[in-house]
Amino acid sequence: ISLLLAPLAVSSFVVRPAPARRSSTRLHEKSLSVILDPALTDEKVESLFAWVSRAFEGEDEYNNLMLGFAAVFGTNLPAGSQPIKMRVRAEKMLEGEEVLTGAPINRFQREEASLGAMGAGQWTGQWKTRPHALLDVSNMTSIEDWTKSLPRGCKRTLKKANAQNFTVITKPIHSDESAPHSSLAHFRCVVDHEVRLIANIEGDIEGFFDALGEAISRYIGTTRMAGVIQEYRNEDGKVIAFAHEVRKARTVRGQWFYADDESSKSYVWFHSVQELVKRAIETDGIDTVDLGPSGSDAFSALKAKYGFESIDDWPAYADYTSGPFHYDGEDADATDNDERQRMLQLLRMLGGD
């Protein structure tokens, strides 16, 4: 699914030094300069989710992200204008904060969608990816074997993470069902996370809207993939973060992690890494934990403090090819012969059995 930019509806945004942003928007053949306010509020995130949800449902008129930005963040659009009417209609169609809206994608489509982010391009010899941060757990028998090897500062951080008052719920992503994180509550985590990372400079209007576009793309990606979600909730029951894990052959991959502003101050990421390592150690047949590539040298250095070494030739150490994707409590055998043949062909391509 893609959100296309319709050139006849909205022109490209122009950054101005003022705290608002303008775009030239053509509505019914009339030109209107729309002032965009880049302030992120709960209400605007909900409106943006409502807009893209209609696009996900195949309504072509919503398949225009820049028009959606104008409808959600515009401050001077007439109440009776087309974008405002579209936004209000979309908002009325939302069913709730945690109602799952994702498409019921089958197992093999989810696995195919997962391969690119897992780095299959390198293990299949198609292209080289960025270095992956790996931890060898083959000689560890308990989580204490890992924690005792860490520097004192890391141990203090984990102690703080373990003292937080949040709960964690494991939610498998099942075949032919909506992803358990395909809701507005989880979308909020992705948006907060990307805006915090990309638009981290006050007044970076260009970065703000780039971050929103990236958040939508990443939300689409994670909700189409296979694996398991570790969902974090605060003491009030609000979803504040989720970690997306995928297990294949003898490696478990920390695929994605998204957290709202609250959880970013609660050491949730550190807790998620600790629990990922713990599960890997306690699971038969897992040798390696893979945290994937890092977006910066600083993040690579942070992972290294926790024992994850960034390795160029990572497929030589992380075994993704000796077996299939793993599903806890679910029969991994295909019942449909056509799908089974398709899966076997996919596994052969990946060097599996």
C-alpha positions in Angstrom: 0.0 0.0 0.0 1.4 3.5 -0.9 0.2 7.0 -0.2 0.7 8.9 -3.4 1.1 12.6 -3.8 -1.4 13.9 -6.3 0.3 16.8 -8.0 -3.0 18.4 -9.1 -4.3 18.5 -5.5 -1.4 19.9 -3.5 2.0 21.3 -4.6 5.2 20.7 -2.7 5.5 22.4 0.7 7.7 25.4 0.9 9.6 26.1 4.2 9.3 29.6 5.5 11.1 31.1 8.5 7.8 31.8 10.2 6.6 29.3 12.8 3.8 28.1 10.4 4.2 26.5 7.1 2.4 27.2 3.8 1.6 25.1 0.9 -0.1 26.1 -2.3 -3.3 24.0 -2.5 -5.5 23.8 -5.5 -9.1 23.2 -4.6 -11.7 23.1 -7.3 -9.3 24.9 -9.6 -8.9 27.7 -7.1 -5.5 28.4 -5.5 -5.4 28.7 -1.8 -2.3 29.3 0.4 -2.7 27.0 3.4 -1.0 27.8 6.6 0.2 24.6 8.3 0.8 24.5 12.1 3.4 21.7 12.8 2.3 21.3 16.5 1.6 17.6 17.3 -1.4 17.0 19.5 -3.4 13.8 20.3 -6.3 15.2 18.3 -4.1 15.7 15.2 -2.6 12.3 15.4 -6.1 10.8 15.6 -7.2 12.9 12.6 -4.1 11.8 10.6 -4.8 8.1 11.5 -8.4 8.6 10.4 -7.2 10.0 7.0 -4.6 7.3 6.3 -7.1 4.6 7.4 -9.4 5.6 4.6 -6.5 5.3 2.2 -5.7 1.8 3.5 -9.3 0.9 2.9 -8.8 1.7 -0.8 -10.5 5.1 -1.0 -8.5 6.8 -3.7 -9.5 10.3 -2.7 -7.6 9.8 0.5 -4.5 8.5 -1.2 -2.8 11.9 -1.1 -0.7 12.4 2.0 0.0 16.1 1.3 -3.7 16.9 1.1 -4.1 15.0 4.4 -1.4 17.2 6.0 -3.3 20.2 4.8 -6.6 18.9 6.1 -5.1 18.0 9.5 -2.5 20.7 10.1 -4.0 23.5 8.1 -5.2 26.5 10.1 -7.0 28.5 7.5 -9.0 26.1 5.4 -12.7 27.0 5.1 -15.0 24.7 7.1 -16.8 23.7 3.9 -13.7 23.0 1.9 -13.2 19.5 0.4 -10.2 18.6 2.6 -12.0 19.5 5.8 -15.1 17.6 4.8 -12.9 14.6 4.0 -11.2 14.8 7.3 -14.4 15.1 9.3 -15.9 12.1 7.4 -12.8 10.0 8.1 -12.8 11.0 11.8 -16.5 9.8 12.1 -15.5 6.4 10.7 -13.0 5.7 13.4 -14.2 3.0 15.8 -11.9 3.4 18.8 -8.5 3.9 20.2 -7.5 0.2 20.2 -9.8 -1.3 17.5 -7.6 -3.2 15.1 -7.8 -2.0 11.5 -5.0 -3.9 9.8 -5.7 -6.1 6.8 -6.0 -9.9 7.5 -2.7 -10.8 5.7 -1.7 -14.4 5.3 1.4 -15.9 6.9 3.5 -16.1 3.7 2.8 -12.6 2.6 3.8 -11.4 6.1 7.0 -13.5 5.9 7.9 -12.0 2.5 7.2 -8.5 3.9 9.6 -9.2 6.8 12.6 -10.3 4.7 13.8 -7.0 3.6 14.0 -5.5 7.1 15.6 -8.7 8.3 18.5 -8.2 5.8 17.7 -11.1 3.5 19.4 -9.2 0.7 22.7 -10.0 2.2 22.2 -13.6 3.2 20.8 -14.4 -0.2 23.8 -12.7 -1.8 21.8 -10.1 -3.7 23.3 -7.0 -2.0 25.2 -5.9 1.1 23.3 -4.3 3.9 24.5 -2.2 6.8 26.3 -4.0 9.7 24.0 -5.7 12.2 24.5 -5.6 15.9 24.7 -9.2 17.2 24.9 -10.9 20.6 26.0 -14.6 20.8 23.9 -16.3 23.5 25.0 -19.9 22.7 27.1 -20.2 25.8 24.7 -18.4 28.2 22.5 -20.4 30.5 20.6 -17.5 32.2 20.1 -13.8 31.9 22.6 -13.3 34.7 25.3 -14.5 32.4 24.6 -11.5 30.2 24.0 -8.9 32.9 27.2 -9.7 34.8 29.2 -9.1 31.7 27.9 -5.5 31.4 29.6 -2.3 32.6 28.4 -0.8 35.8 26.5 2.0 34.1 24.5 -0.5 32.1 23.6 -2.5 35.2 22.3 0.7 36.8 20.2 1.5 33.8 18.7 -2.0 33.8 18.0 -1.7 37.5 16.0 1.5 36.8 14.2 -0.1 33.9 13.2 -3.0 36.1 11.8 -0.7 38.7 9.3 1.0 36.3 5.6 0.4 36.8 4.7 -0.8 33.3 3.3 -4.1 32.1 4.3 -6.1 29.1 1.9 -8.3 27.0 3.1 -10.7 24.4 0.9 -10.6 21.3 1.7 -13.0 18.3 0.9 -11.8 14.8 -1.4 -14.5 13.4 -2.0 -15.4 9.8 -5.2 -14.0 8.2 -5.9 -11.7 11.1 -5.3 -8.0 11.7 -1.9 -7.3 13.3 -2.3 -6.9 17.1 -0.6 -3.5 16.8 -2.7 -2.1 13.9 -4.6 0.4 16.0 -4.6 4.1 16.7 -2.9 3.5 20.1 0.0 1.9 18.4 0.1 4.4 15.6 0.6 7.1 18.2 3.7 5.3 19.4 5.2 5.2 15.9 4.4 8.9 15.2 5.8 10.1 18.6 9.0 8.0 18.0 9.7 9.2 14.5 9.0 12.9 15.2 11.2 12.7 18.3 14.1 11.1 16.3 13.8 13.1 13.0 12.4 16.4 14.0 14.5 16.9 17.1 15.4 20.5 16.4 12.9 23.1 17.4 11.6 24.9 14.4 12.6 22.1 12.0 9.3 22.2 10.0 10.7 20.2 7.1 11.9 17.5 9.5 8.5 17.5 11.2 6.5 16.6 8.1 9.3 14.2 6.9 9.0 12.5 10.2 5.2 12.1 9.8 5.6 10.6 6.3 8.3 8.2 7.7 6.0 7.3 10.6 3.2 6.3 8.3 5.5 4.3 6.1 7.0 2.4 9.2 3.5 1.8 10.6 2.5 0.2 7.3 5.6 -1.9 7.3 5.5 -3.3 10.9 1.8 -4.1 10.7 2.3 -6.2 7.5 5.1 -8.3 8.9 5.4 -11.6 10.8 6.5 -12.1 14.3 5.5 -11.2 17.8 4.7 -7.9 19.6 5.8 -7.1 23.1 3.3 -4.4 24.1 4.1 -2.0 26.9 1.4 -0.3 28.9 1.7 2.2 31.8 -0.1 1.9 35.1 -3.2 3.5 33.6 -3.4 0.8 30.9 -2.3 3.1 28.1 -0.1 1.7 25.3 3.2 3.5 25.5 5.5 1.3 23.4 5.9 -1.9 21.5 8.8 -4.1 20.4 8.4 -6.2 17.3 10.4 -9.4 17.2 10.8 -12.0 14.5 12.4 -15.5 14.9 13.8 -17.5 12.0 16.1 -20.5 12.1 18.6 -20.0 15.0 18.3 -16.2 15.3 15.8 -13.9 16.9 15.6 -10.4 15.5 14.6 -7.3 17.3 12.9 -5.9 14.2 11.3 -2.7 15.3 10.8 -0.6 18.5 8.5 2.4 18.8 7.7 4.3 21.9 5.8 7.4 22.8 7.3 10.4 24.7 6.3 9.0 28.1 8.1 5.7 27.6 11.2 7.3 26.3 11.8 8.5 29.8 11.0 5.2 31.4 13.9 3.0 30.1 11.5 0.9 28.1 14.0 0.2 25.3 16.5 -1.1 27.7 13.9 -3.3 29.3 12.9 -4.7 25.9 16.5 -5.6 25.0 16.9 -7.3 28.4 13.8 -9.4 27.9 14.7 -10.2 24.3 18.0 -11.5 25.4 16.4 -13.4 28.3 13.9 -15.2 26.0 16.7 -16.0 23.5 18.7 -17.7 26.2 15.8 -19.6 27.5 14.7 -20.8 24.1 16.1 -24.0 22.6 17.6 -23.6 19.2 18.5 -19.9 19.4 22.2 -18.9 19.2 22.0 -15.2 18.3 20.1 -12.1 19.1 20.2 -9.6 16.2 19.3 -5.9 16.9 19.9 -5.0 13.2 21.6 -2.0 11.8 21.9 1.3 13.7 20.9 4.7 12.4 23.9 6.4 13.9 27.4 5.7 15.3 26.1 6.7 18.7 23.4 4.0 18.6 26.0 1.4 17.5 28.1 2.4 20.5 25.1 2.1 22.8 24.4 -1.4 21.6 28.0 -2.3 22.0 27.9 -1.4 25.7 25.2 -4.1 26.1 27.4 -6.7 24.3 26.0 -6.3 20.7 28.9 -6.1 18.2 28.2 -4.5 14.9 29.5 -6.9 12.2 29.8 -6.4 8.5 29.6 -10.1 7.5 26.7 -10.7 10.0 25.1 -13.6 8.1 28.2 -15.6 8.9 27.2 -15.4 12.6 23.4 -15.0 12.6 21.8 -18.1 11.2 18.6 -17.2 9.3 18.8 -19.9 6.6 18.8 -23.3 8.4 15.1 -23.2 9.2 11.8 -21.4 8.7 10.0 -18.7 10.7 8.9 -19.8 14.1 5.4 -19.4 15.5 4.7 -20.0 19.2 1.6 -22.0 19.7 0.7 -22.1 16.0 1.0 -24.8 13.4 3.5 -23.6 10.9 2.5 -26.1 8.3 0.5 -24.6 5.4 -3.0 -26.1 4.9 -3.4 -24.7 1.4 -1.3 -26.6 -1.1 -0.7 -23.6 -3.4 0.5 -21.5 -0.4 2.7 -24.4 0.8 4.4 -24.7 -2.5 5.0 -21.0 -2.5 6.5 -21.2 0.9 8.8 -24.0 0.0 10.0 -22.1 -3.0 10.6 -19.1 -0.7 12.6 -21.2 1.7 14.7 -22.7 -1.1 15.6 -19.1 -2.2 16.6 -18.3 1.4 18.7 -21.4 1.7 16.3 -23.2 4.1 15.1 -26.8 4.2 
